[in-house]
């Protein structure tokens, strides 16, 4: 466990001065929201098909 913690600590703050970091995080969050919306729609369709049977 100490090795994992040490490896993570080496990355801590790596992007604190990166001007594009916030933009990149927003892009990732938006992609995740869109993925979740697609999954929700897909599972809703599956549920509707199962209820129709």
ROLO-226441 format. One record per residue: residue number from 0; x, y, z of N, C-alpha, C, O, CB in turn. Coordinates in nm, 4 decimals, padded with zeros to 6 digits, m for minus. Glycine has a CB too. Example, Ala and Ser with C-alpha at 12.3 -4.5 7.8 and 13.67 -1.06 7.14 Angstrom:
BEGIN
zado	nx	ny	nz	cax	cay	caz	cx	cy	cz	ox	oy	oz	cbx	cby	cbz
0	01.3190	m00.5690	00.7800	01.2300	m00.4500	00.7800	01.3200	m00.3300	00.7800	01.4236	m00.3319	00.8465	01.1308	m00.4473	00.9046 $
1	01.2850	m00.2250	00.7080	01.3670	m00.1060	00.7140	01.2900	00.0030	00.7870	01.3409	00.1138	00.8039	01.4084	m00.0598	00.5725 $
This chain:
BEGIN
zado	nx	ny	nz	cax	cay	caz	cx	cy	cz	ox	oy	oz	cbx	cby	cbz
0	00.0825	m00.1200	00.0000	00.0000	00.0000	00.0000	00.0863	00.1255	00.0000	00.0512	00.2245	m00.0643	m00.0935	00.0003	00.1207 $
1	00.1945	00.1229	00.0687	00.2822	00.2394	00.0719	00.3336	00.2746	m00.0668	00.3506	00.3923	m00.0988	00.3990	00.2146	00.1657 $
2	00.3586	00.1732	m00.1495	00.4068	00.1993	m00.2846	00.3014	00.2718	m00.3667	00.3333	00.3643	m00.4413	00.4466	00.0689	m00.3534 $
3	00.1743	00.2298	m00.3532	00.0669	00.2961	m00.4269	00.0509	00.4404	m00.3806	00.0374	00.5310	m00.4629	m00.0655	00.2198	m00.4096 $
4	00.0524	00.4616	m00.2532	00.0371	00.5956	m00.1986	00.1510	00.6853	m00.2464	00.1286	00.8005	m00.2836	00.0327	00.5913	m00.0448 $
5	00.2713	00.6329	m00.2453	00.3864	00.7100	m00.2895	00.3740	00.7465	m00.4372	00.4033	00.8596	m00.4758	00.5154	00.6317	m00.2649 $
6	00.3310	00.6520	m00.5194	00.3143	00.6790	m00.6622	00.2094	00.7868	m00.6845	00.2274	00.8739	m00.7695	00.2752	00.5508	m00.7374 $
7	00.1005	00.7821	m00.6094	m00.0043	00.8832	m00.6232	00.0445	01.0193	m00.5754	00.0106	01.1224	m00.6334	m00.1292	00.8418	m00.5451 $
8	00.1234	01.0184	m00.4703	00.1736	01.1444	m00.4163	00.2668	01.2129	m00.5155	00.2741	01.3358	m00.5191	00.2461	01.1206	m00.2836 $
9	00.3378	01.1346	m00.5958	00.4263	01.1935	m00.6956	00.3473	01.2715	m00.7998	00.3987	01.3672	m00.8578	00.5098	01.0852	m00.7633 $
10	00.2218	01.2312	m00.8243	00.1379	01.2981	m00.9235	00.0584	01.4144	m00.8652	00.0066	01.4977	m00.9396	00.0432	01.1986	m00.9856 $
11	00.0486	01.4206	m00.7344	m00.0301	01.5258	m00.6693	00.0224	01.6634	m00.7093	00.1415	01.6915	m00.6953	m00.0263	01.5095	m00.5153 $
12	m00.0644	01.7468	m00.7580	m00.0285	01.8826	m00.7960	00.0394	01.8949	m00.9314	00.0816	02.0039	m00.9700	00.0596	01.9397	m00.6934 $
13	00.0501	01.7860	m01.0026	00.1207	01.7882	m01.1303	00.0594	01.8897	m01.2280	00.1317	01.9533	m01.3047	00.1196	01.6487	m01.1925 $
14	m00.0707	01.9043	m01.2252	m00.1388	01.9896	m01.3223	m00.1854	02.1221	m01.2630	m00.2655	02.1916	m01.3256	m00.2567	01.9165	m01.3801 $
15	m00.1384	02.1585	m01.1461	m00.1887	02.2788	m01.0798	m00.1627	02.4072	m01.1594	m00.2379	02.5038	m01.1468	m00.1260	02.2910	m00.9432 $
16	m00.0587	02.4088	m01.2397	m00.0274	02.5273	m01.3192	m00.0640	02.5124	m01.4662	m00.0329	02.5994	m01.5475	00.1186	02.5590	m01.3074 $
17	m00.1298	02.4026	m01.4999	m00.1679	02.3778	m01.6394	m00.2929	02.4598	m01.6719	m00.3983	02.4406	m01.6113	m00.1934	02.2250	m01.6648 $
18	m00.2800	02.5498	m01.7665	m00.3909	02.6391	m01.8010	m00.5081	02.5661	m01.8655	m00.6205	02.6162	m01.8630	m00.3422	02.7474	m01.8938 $
19	m00.4839	02.4496	m01.9229	m00.5901	02.3751	m01.9899	m00.6534	02.2685	m01.9016	m00.7443	02.1982	m01.9460	m00.5363	02.3110	m02.1143 $
20	m00.6079	02.2551	m01.7789	m00.6586	02.1497	m01.6914	m00.8085	02.1624	m01.6665	m00.8814	02.0641	m01.6797	m00.5847	02.1519	m01.5593 $
21	m00.8554	02.2812	m01.6311	m00.9987	02.2997	m01.6046	m01.0815	02.2713	m01.7291	m01.1890	02.2119	m01.7210	m01.0263	02.4423	m01.5549 $
22	m01.0309	02.3141	m01.8439	m01.1008	02.2881	m01.9700	m01.1081	02.1375	m01.9971	m01.2117	02.0863	m02.0394	m01.0301	02.3604	m02.0872 $
23	m00.9986	02.0683	m01.9725	m00.9939	01.9242	m01.9932	m01.0913	01.8534	m01.8980	m01.1617	01.7609	m01.9387	m00.8500	01.8714	m01.9725 $
24	m01.0952	01.8963	m01.7730	m01.1859	01.8353	m01.6764	m01.3319	01.8586	m01.7152	m01.4147	01.7687	m01.7011	m01.1591	01.8907	m01.5363 $
25	m01.3637	01.9774	m01.7636	m01.5005	02.0056	m01.8081	m01.5376	01.9175	m01.9266	m01.6500	01.8678	m01.9346	m01.5158	02.1541	m01.8458 $
26	m01.4439	01.8980	m02.0181	m01.4669	01.8103	m02.1331	m01.4950	01.6677	m02.0863	m01.5879	01.6034	m02.1352	m01.3454	01.8125	m02.2285 $
27	m01.4164	01.6193	m01.9936	m01.4355	01.4834	m01.9409	m01.5710	01.4722	m01.8724	m01.6427	01.3741	m01.8923	m01.3224	01.4463	m01.8419 $
28	m01.6064	01.5719	m01.7920	m01.7355	01.5704	m01.7227	m01.8513	01.5728	m01.8214	m01.9503	01.5022	m01.8022	m01.7462	01.6892	m01.6271 $
29	m01.8403	01.6524	m01.9259	m01.9456	01.6598	m02.0276	m01.9607	01.5262	m02.0996	m02.0723	01.4793	m02.1219	m01.9149	01.7714	m02.1291 $
30	m01.8488	01.4657	m02.1354	m01.8524	01.3340	m02.2002	m01.9188	01.2311	m02.1086	m01.9983	01.1490	m02.1546	m01.7094	01.2877	m02.2377 $
31	m01.8868	01.2354	m01.9812	m01.9460	01.1423	m01.8853	m02.0966	01.1640	m01.8748	m02.1733	01.0678	m01.8711	m01.8803	01.1582	m01.7474 $
32	m02.1393	01.2912	m01.8698	m02.2838	01.3194	m01.8635	m02.3548	01.2665	m01.9874	m02.4639	01.2104	m01.9777	m02.3092	01.4711	m01.8491 $
33	m02.2930	01.2842	m02.1036	m02.3533	01.2349	m02.2279	m02.3580	01.0822	m02.2304	m02.4569	01.0237	m02.2746	m02.2751	01.2869	m02.3495 $
34	m02.2524	01.0184	m02.1834	m02.2511	00.8720	m02.1756	m02.3613	00.8221	m02.0834	m02.4324	00.7273	m02.1167	m02.1145	00.8216	m02.1266 $
35	m02.3755	00.8858	m01.9672	m02.4795	00.8450	m01.8725	m02.6185	00.8645	m01.9318	m02.7074	00.7821	m01.9102	m02.4667	00.9240	m01.7418 $
36	m02.6375	00.9727	m02.0060	m02.7675	00.9978	m02.0686	m02.7977	00.8904	m02.1730	m02.9109	00.8428	m02.1822	m02.7705	01.1382	m02.1334 $
37	m02.6973	00.8522	m02.2515	m02.7178	00.7452	m02.3506	m02.7493	00.6126	m02.2823	m02.8362	00.5381	m02.3276	m02.5933	00.7298	m02.4401 $
38	m02.6790	00.5832	m02.1739	m02.7057	00.4583	m02.1019	m02.8457	00.4593	m02.0423	m02.9166	00.3588	m02.0476	m02.6014	00.4363	m01.9913 $
39	m02.8853	00.5716	m01.9860	m03.0185	00.5841	m01.9267	m03.1263	00.5607	m02.0325	m03.2244	00.4905	m02.0077	m03.0363	00.7232	m01.8618 $
40	m03.1076	00.6195	m02.1497	m03.2025	00.6010	m02.2592	m03.2068	00.4543	m02.3029	m03.3145	00.3980	m02.3223	m03.1652	00.6911	m02.3783 $
41	m03.0910	00.3941	m02.3179	m03.0827	00.2541	m02.3610	m03.1500	00.1617	m02.2603	m03.2297	00.0757	m02.2980	m02.9363	00.2125	m02.3805 $
42	m03.1179	00.1794	m02.1323	m03.1788	00.0932	m02.0310	m03.3284	00.1182	m02.0183	m03.4041	00.0265	m01.9867	m03.1114	00.1144	m01.8962 $
43	m03.3715	00.2414	m02.0426	m03.5143	00.2708	m02.0433	m03.5846	00.1958	m02.1550	m03.6954	00.1455	m02.1362	m03.5379	00.4208	m02.0579 $
44	m03.5207	00.1880	m02.2718	m03.5770	00.1129	m02.3835	m03.5846	m00.0358	m02.3504	m03.6841	m00.1018	m02.3806	m03.4935	00.1349	m02.5104 $
45	m03.4796	m00.0879	m02.2886	m03.4810	m00.2295	m02.2495	m03.5921	m00.2581	m02.1496	m03.6616	m00.3591	m02.1604	m03.3457	m00.2699	m02.1898 $
46	m03.6087	m00.1684	m02.0520	m03.7151	m00.1861	m01.9542	m03.8518	m00.1837	m02.0211	m03.9388	m00.2642	m01.9877	m03.7072	m00.0780	m01.8469 $
47	m03.8713	m00.0923	m02.1150	m03.9991	m00.0833	m02.1851	m04.0261	m00.2090	m02.2660	m04.1393	m00.2573	m02.2706	m04.0015	00.0391	m02.2762 $
48	m03.9220	m00.2623	m02.3299	m03.9384	m00.3858	m02.4067	m03.9740	m00.5027	m02.3152	m04.0582	m00.5857	m02.3493	m03.8104	m00.4174	m02.4853 $
49	m03.9098	m00.5087	m02.1997	m03.9388	m00.6166	m02.1042	m04.0789	m00.6066	m02.0479	m04.1444	m00.7086	m02.0264	m03.8386	m00.6147	m01.9906 $
50	m04.1262	m00.4844	m02.0235	m04.2608	m00.4659	m01.9720	m04.3656	m00.5022	m02.0757	m04.4750	m00.5462	m02.0406	m04.2803	m00.3229	m01.9264 $
51	m04.3331	m00.4841	m02.2033	m04.4267	m00.5131	m02.3125	m04.4435	m00.6633	m02.3326	m04.5413	m00.7069	m02.3933	m04.3787	m00.4481	m02.4428 $
52	m04.3505	m00.7420	m02.2830	m04.3579	m00.8883	m02.3046	m04.4566	m00.9546	m02.2146	m04.4738	m01.0763	m02.2209	m04.2236	m00.9518	m02.2842 $
